[in-house]
Amino acid sequence: MHMLQSGVPFNVIALWLGHEKMTTTHRYIEADLAMKEKALARLEAPDTKFGRYKAPDSLMRFLQAL
C-alpha cells in the first residue's frame, strides 16, 4: 500500500511481489480515502446535457401491440 501511495505503478508492485497475475496483487492493495479523493480531484465534469429519451413511434406501436 505504501508503494502505491508513493506513486509506484501497480504493475511494478506486482512484479516485485512475484505475482504472475495482476489480480493476485489486487487482493492485497486497496485504495484508501486520500487516494480516492486525489483521483476524483483530477476528473473534470463532462460537458453533456441529459435529456429525456423519446421513443420513436414505431417502437411505441410495437410495445403497445405486445
Residue pairs with C-beta under 8 A, 6 or more apart in sequence:
1 29
1 30
1 32
3 13
3 16
4 10
4 13
4 29
4 31
4 35
5 32
5 34
5 35
10 22
10 25
10 29
11 22
13 25
13 29
14 21
14 22
14 24
14 25
17 25
17 28
19 25
31 39
55 63
